[in-house]
């Protein structure tokens, strides 16, 4: 065999083996050889993220993190960059620096992120457990990503990000959430969770004693304190927006709702706030809509005197200037209840049969279909 033929065969072999995707073979080998860790965590969704986890980094200054057991064949820089982006999102909320450490410094890391075989393919994607070093008298957390699931789904754009995002949330002090758009929701769904929800954020802000107003994804949220005395608008103070059910120290509420209440008060006279934020316990007790906007801290219910109530509802239905005024400040949901209260919320609406100056909004009950059977209470179980 001459030199050219030998070189050609060698080139074919190198090309084949370098391009051959051996991920599945690697997974099967790991399943056969690697011991499976039996963890019982990230299970049933029994807690809201506000119900806090048993670990935290409150006493730490800057938070350090370290990655170990990188999967063979992966690019460490890509993994590190993904985690760095994720840590920056937490940094903004808890106002602590996050620094990746290497070598000797890794021995004192606050959060360790590792890859191990937890339970094989399509099982538990990750787990986070607290640890305590009695010699150094230091607590730290280990967030474990299932290496088999990681390798199997490495080409899925957000899988690793979402899994690590959730487990590091536990390390920082969050429990599971019952709100399906929260990072701390414990089940895999089609919804992407690459941004912290207001539920995740409220849990962290309370945990780290940062009970102050904040802007999230372009929306301003006001922290309504149980002990607060702030005059938020000309006619409304803080306590008027405090949730009435199952009270705790306080909660966030979208500023658009507070401003909307004042706009309505200016044009129609005194009105009372009947309901604001509801946690799942409160919402189930009413009962509210399964996916009520009140759960997301961007809805309120108000009450006007009966005659004024009818005028307000008619003005929204007739698209009088009040509708434009409320749309302008971010109100996108309008509903009139059979028992003479009404609802406004600051949800995001992209498509709807209802438009005001080209802006879509949601409407139900007498607000959009007066005197029709659609005002029946069942409609509010869907829209509230």
TAFENUR-V713270 format. One record per residue. N is the residue number from 1. RES is the residue in one letter. SS is DSSP state (~ for helix, > for strand, _ for the rest). PHI is phi as a letter, one per 40 degrees, with the letter a starting at -180 (999 if undefined). Layout:
N;RES;SS;PHI
N;RES;SS;PHI
This chain:
1;X;_;999
2;X;_;c
3;X;~;c
4;X;~;c
5;X;~;c
6;X;~;c
7;X;~;c
8;X;~;c
9;X;~;c
10;X;~;c
11;X;~;c
12;X;~;c
13;X;~;c
14;X;~;c
15;X;~;c
16;X;~;c
17;X;~;c
18;X;~;c
19;X;~;c
20;X;_;c
21;X;_;c
22;X;_;b
23;X;~;d
24;X;~;c
25;X;~;c
26;X;~;c
27;X;~;c
28;X;~;c
29;X;~;c
30;X;~;c
31;X;~;c
32;X;~;c
33;X;~;b
34;X;_;c
35;X;_;c
36;X;_;c
37;X;_;c
38;X;_;c
39;X;_;b
40;X;_;b
41;X;_;a
42;X;_;f
43;X;_;b
44;X;_;c
45;X;_;c
46;X;_;b
47;X;_;b
48;X;_;c
49;X;_;d
50;X;_;c
51;X;_;c
52;X;>;c
53;X;_;c
54;X;_;c
55;X;_;b
56;X;_;a
57;X;_;b
58;X;_;c
59;X;_;c
60;X;_;c
61;X;_;c
62;X;_;c
63;X;>;b
64;X;>;b
65;X;>;b
66;X;>;b
67;X;>;b
68;X;>;b
69;X;_;g
70;X;_;d
71;X;_;c
72;X;_;c
73;X;_;g
74;X;_;c
75;X;_;c
76;X;~;d
77;X;~;c
78;X;~;c
79;X;~;c
80;X;~;c
81;X;~;c
82;X;~;d
83;X;~;c
84;X;~;c
85;X;~;c
86;X;~;c
87;X;~;c
88;X;~;c
89;X;~;c
90;X;~;c
91;X;~;d
92;X;~;c
93;X;~;c
94;X;~;c
95;X;_;f
96;X;_;b
97;X;_;c
98;X;>;b
99;X;>;b
100;X;>;c
101;X;_;b
102;X;_;b
103;X;~;f
104;X;~;d
105;X;~;c
106;X;~;c
107;X;~;c
108;X;~;b
109;X;_;c
110;X;_;c
111;X;>;b
112;X;>;b
113;X;>;b
114;X;>;b
115;X;>;b
116;X;>;a
117;X;_;c
118;X;_;c
119;X;_;a
120;X;_;g
121;X;_;c
122;X;_;f
123;X;_;b
124;X;_;c
125;X;_;c
126;X;>;a
127;X;>;a
128;X;>;b
129;X;>;b
130;X;>;c
131;X;>;b
132;X;>;b
133;X;>;c
134;X;_;c
135;X;_;c
136;X;_;c
137;X;_;f
138;X;>;b
139;X;>;c
140;X;>;a
141;X;>;b
142;X;>;b
143;X;>;b
144;X;>;b
145;X;>;b
146;X;>;c
147;X;~;c
148;X;~;c
149;X;~;c
150;X;~;c
151;X;~;c
152;X;~;c
153;X;_;b
154;X;_;c
155;X;_;c
156;X;_;c
157;X;_;d
158;X;_;b
159;X;~;d
160;X;~;c
161;X;~;d
162;X;~;c
163;X;~;c
164;X;~;c
165;X;~;d
166;X;~;c
167;X;~;c
168;X;~;c
169;X;~;d
170;X;~;c
171;X;~;d
172;X;~;c
173;X;_;h
174;X;>;c
175;X;_;c
176;X;_;c
177;X;>;b
178;X;_;c
179;X;_;b
180;X;_;c
181;X;_;c
182;X;_;c
183;X;_;d
184;X;_;c
185;X;>;c
186;X;_;c
187;X;_;b
188;X;_;c
189;X;_;b
190;X;_;c
191;X;_;c
192;X;_;c
193;X;_;b
194;X;_;b
195;X;_;b
196;X;_;c
197;X;_;c
198;X;~;c
199;X;~;c
200;X;~;d
201;X;~;c
202;X;~;c
203;X;~;d
204;X;~;c
205;X;~;c
206;X;~;c
207;X;~;d
208;X;_;c
209;X;_;f
210;X;_;b
211;X;_;c
212;X;_;b
213;X;_;c
214;X;>;a
215;X;>;b
216;X;>;b
217;X;_;f
218;X;_;g
219;X;>;b
220;X;>;c
221;X;>;b
222;X;>;b
223;X;>;c
224;X;>;c
225;X;>;c
226;X;_;c
227;X;_;b
228;X;_;c
229;X;_;b
230;X;_;c
231;X;>;c
232;X;_;c
233;X;_;b
234;X;_;d
235;X;_;b
236;X;_;b
237;X;>;b
238;X;~;d
239;X;~;c
240;X;~;c
241;X;~;b
242;X;_;c
243;X;_;c
244;X;_;c
245;X;_;b
246;X;_;f
247;X;_;c
248;X;_;a
249;X;_;c
250;X;>;i
251;X;>;a
252;X;>;c
253;X;>;a
254;X;>;c
255;X;~;c
256;X;~;d
257;X;~;c
258;X;~;c
259;X;~;c
260;X;~;c
261;X;~;c
262;X;~;c
263;X;~;d
264;X;~;c
265;X;~;c
266;X;~;c
267;X;~;c
268;X;~;b
269;X;_;g
270;X;_;d
271;X;_;a
272;X;>;b
273;X;>;c
274;X;>;c
275;X;>;a
276;X;_;b
277;X;_;c
278;X;_;b
279;X;_;c
280;X;~;c
281;X;~;d
282;X;~;c
283;X;~;c
284;X;~;c
285;X;~;c
286;X;~;c
287;X;_;c
288;X;_;c
289;X;_;d
290;X;_;d
291;X;_;b
292;X;_;d
293;X;~;c
294;X;~;c
295;X;~;c
296;X;~;c
297;X;_;g
298;X;_;b
299;X;>;a
300;X;>;b
301;X;>;b
302;X;>;b
303;X;>;b
304;X;_;b
305;X;_;d
306;X;~;d
307;X;~;c
308;X;~;c
309;X;~;d
310;X;~;c
311;X;~;c
312;X;~;c
313;X;~;c
314;X;~;c
315;X;~;c
316;X;~;c
317;X;~;c
318;X;_;c
319;X;_;f
320;X;_;c
321;X;~;d
322;X;~;d
323;X;~;c
324;X;~;c
325;X;~;c
326;X;~;c
327;X;~;c
328;X;~;c
329;X;_;c
330;X;_;h
331;X;_;c
332;X;_;b
333;X;>;b
334;X;>;b
335;X;>;a
336;X;>;b
337;X;_;c
338;X;_;c
339;X;_;c
340;X;_;g
341;X;_;b
342;X;>;b
343;X;>;b
344;X;>;b
345;X;>;a
346;X;_;b
347;X;_;c
348;X;_;c
349;X;_;b
350;X;_;b
351;X;_;b
352;X;_;a
353;X;_;c
354;X;>;b
355;X;>;b
356;X;>;b
357;X;_;f
358;X;_;g
359;X;>;c
360;X;>;c
361;X;>;a
362;X;>;c
363;X;>;a
364;X;>;a
365;X;>;g
366;X;_;c
367;X;_;c
368;X;_;b
369;X;_;b
370;X;_;c
371;X;_;g
372;X;_;b
373;X;~;c
374;X;~;c
375;X;~;c
376;X;_;d
377;X;~;d
378;X;~;c
379;X;~;c
380;X;~;c
381;X;~;c
382;X;~;c
383;X;~;b
384;X;_;d
